[in-house]
Amino acid sequence: MTQVLIVEDQKMIRESLENLVAQADDLSPAGSLSCAALAEQYCMRGNIDLILMDVCTENDESGFVAAEKIKKRFPSIKIIIITSMLDYSYLDKARKAGAESIWFKDVSAEELLSVIKRTIDGESVYPDKMPEIPVGNATSYEFSDAEIRVLRLLVEGMTYKEMAQELCVTPDCVKAHVSSMLSKTGYSSKTKLAAVVTSKKLIVNGF
């Protein structure tokens, strides 16, 4: 019986995950936490085989940070990152933290059970690409990698000059990327663009 620890700050989702695990024949809920920072200490009790780890948890504690610490101390514990955020950087962050798999909350519970089983069996389950998100007249797939990098810094509130320094390009290059995204989306200002991608969780500042 696989012992599963759930780390999720939203009570309704946490309880749904607990019920899902409890009803599975080969899974058993080993506990649940709302704060990722407590997960490493909880694992010291032993008997944890797999963790469902949310990205953004109580007190703004990062699931990525917690996952990395746990994998270093307890490498045999398997971790599935769970998130409703669609930020492109999350796939790389999950891999760098050592998480075996990632699951998006807008996908069905049946799919999560499949991801859990495959992860237990030794697979690493990552999507080939992120979900496609509409942004004005465009979709997230229409943004280039360079534009996404600019967009991430734009959401952080950086000026053109600051973004240029961060990316080692000229301010004119940054402006060209922003103009391209405004043209694709139909938005009239970079402020509107930043607000929309943040509200749709395409870019998440701070995690």
C-alpha positions in Angstrom: 0.0 0.0 0.0 1.5 3.3 -1.1 1.4 5.9 1.6 0.6 9.4 0.2 1.2 12.8 1.8 -0.9 15.6 0.5 0.5 19.2 0.6 -2.2 21.7 -0.5 -3.4 24.9 1.0 -6.9 25.1 -0.5 -9.1 23.1 1.9 -11.6 21.9 -0.8 -8.9 20.7 -3.1 -7.0 19.1 -0.2 -10.1 17.2 0.9 -10.9 16.1 -2.6 -7.4 14.7 -2.9 -7.7 12.9 0.4 -10.9 11.3 -0.7 -9.4 10.3 -4.1 -6.4 8.7 -2.4 -8.6 7.0 0.3 -10.9 5.4 -2.3 -8.0 4.0 -4.4 -7.3 0.3 -3.7 -3.6 0.6 -3.6 -3.2 4.0 -2.0 -3.5 5.2 1.6 -3.5 8.8 2.8 -0.6 9.3 5.2 -1.5 12.9 6.2 -2.2 16.3 4.7 -0.5 19.7 5.2 -1.4 23.2 4.1 2.2 24.5 4.2 5.0 23.1 2.1 7.7 24.1 4.7 6.3 21.5 7.1 6.6 18.6 4.6 10.3 17.8 5.2 9.7 17.5 8.9 6.6 15.4 8.4 8.7 13.0 6.2 11.0 12.3 9.1 8.2 10.3 10.8 8.7 7.7 8.0 6.2 5.7 6.0 5.8 8.3 3.2 6.2 6.8 -0.3 4.8 9.6 -2.4 3.9 13.3 -2.0 1.3 15.3 -3.9 2.9 18.8 -3.6 1.2 22.0 -4.5 3.4 24.8 -5.9 2.0 27.8 -3.9 1.1 26.9 -0.4 0.2 28.6 2.9 2.4 31.5 4.0 3.7 31.8 0.4 5.9 28.7 1.0 7.1 27.2 -2.3 6.4 23.6 -3.1 9.5 23.6 -5.4 11.8 24.5 -2.5 10.2 21.9 -0.3 10.4 19.3 -3.0 14.1 19.9 -3.5 14.9 19.6 0.2 12.9 16.4 0.5 14.5 14.8 -2.5 18.0 15.5 -1.1 17.2 14.1 2.3 14.7 11.3 1.2 15.6 10.4 -2.4 13.3 7.4 -2.4 10.2 9.5 -1.8 8.5 10.2 -5.1 7.0 13.7 -5.6 4.2 14.8 -8.0 3.9 18.6 -8.3 0.3 19.6 -8.6 -0.7 23.1 -9.8 -3.4 25.2 -11.4 -0.7 27.6 -12.6 0.2 27.4 -16.3 3.5 29.2 -16.1 5.9 27.9 -18.7 8.8 27.9 -16.2 7.1 25.4 -13.9 8.1 22.3 -16.0 11.8 23.2 -15.6 11.4 24.2 -12.0 9.7 20.9 -11.2 12.5 18.9 -12.9 15.2 20.9 -11.2 13.6 20.3 -7.8 13.8 16.6 -8.5 10.0 15.9 -8.8 9.2 12.8 -10.7 6.0 14.1 -12.3 3.6 17.1 -12.6 -0.2 17.3 -12.8 -2.4 20.3 -13.6 -5.5 20.6 -11.5 -7.8 21.3 -14.4 -7.2 17.8 -15.6 -9.5 15.0 -14.4 -9.1 13.0 -11.2 -8.8 9.9 -13.3 -5.8 11.3 -15.0 -4.2 12.1 -11.6 -4.7 8.5 -10.5 -3.0 7.4 -13.8 -0.1 9.8 -13.1 0.2 8.5 -9.5 0.3 4.9 -10.7 2.9 5.6 -13.5 5.0 7.5 -11.0 4.9 4.7 -8.5 5.9 2.3 -11.3 9.0 4.4 -12.0 7.9 6.7 -14.8 8.5 10.4 -14.9 5.3 12.0 -16.2 5.6 15.5 -17.7 3.4 17.0 -20.5 5.0 17.5 -23.9 3.7 21.0 -23.9 1.8 23.4 -21.6 -2.0 23.9 -22.1 -2.9 26.5 -24.7 -4.1 29.7 -23.1 -6.1 32.4 -25.0 -4.5 35.9 -24.6 -6.5 38.5 -26.4 -6.5 37.8 -30.1 -3.6 35.3 -29.7 -2.8 32.2 -27.7 0.1 31.4 -25.5 1.5 29.1 -28.3 2.0 32.2 -30.5 4.6 33.8 -28.1 8.2 33.0 -28.8 10.6 31.9 -26.1 12.2 35.3 -26.2 8.8 37.0 -25.8 8.0 34.8 -22.8 11.2 35.8 -21.1 10.4 39.4 -21.6 6.8 38.9 -20.5 8.0 37.3 -17.2 10.2 40.4 -16.4 7.3 42.7 -17.5 5.1 41.0 -14.9 7.8 41.7 -12.3 7.4 45.4 -13.0 10.8 46.0 -14.7 11.4 48.9 -17.0 12.7 48.4 -20.6 16.2 49.3 -19.4 16.1 46.8 -16.5 14.7 44.1 -18.7 17.4 44.7 -21.3 20.1 44.5 -18.6 18.7 41.3 -17.3 18.5 39.7 -20.7 21.7 41.1 -22.0 20.0 42.8 -25.0 19.3 46.4 -26.0 16.2 48.3 -24.8 15.1 48.5 -28.4 15.1 44.7 -28.6 12.9 44.5 -25.5 10.6 47.1 -27.0 10.3 45.1 -30.2 9.3 42.0 -28.3 6.7 43.9 -26.3 5.3 45.5 -29.5 5.1 42.1 -31.2 3.1 40.7 -28.3 0.8 43.7 -28.3 0.2 43.3 -32.0 -0.6 39.6 -31.6 -3.0 40.1 -28.7 -4.6 43.3 -29.8 -3.9 45.0 -26.5 -3.0 48.7 -26.4 -0.6 48.7 -23.5 2.0 46.5 -21.8 0.2 47.0 -18.5 -3.0 45.4 -19.9 -0.9 42.5 -21.3 0.9 41.9 -18.0 -2.5 42.0 -16.1 -4.1 39.5 -18.4 -1.3 36.9 -18.4 -1.1 37.2 -14.6 -4.9 36.7 -14.2 -4.8 33.7 -16.5 -1.8 32.2 -14.6 0.3 32.1 -17.7 3.0 33.9 -15.8 3.2 33.8 -12.0 5.3 36.3 -10.2 7.4 35.1 -7.2 7.2 31.3 -7.8 
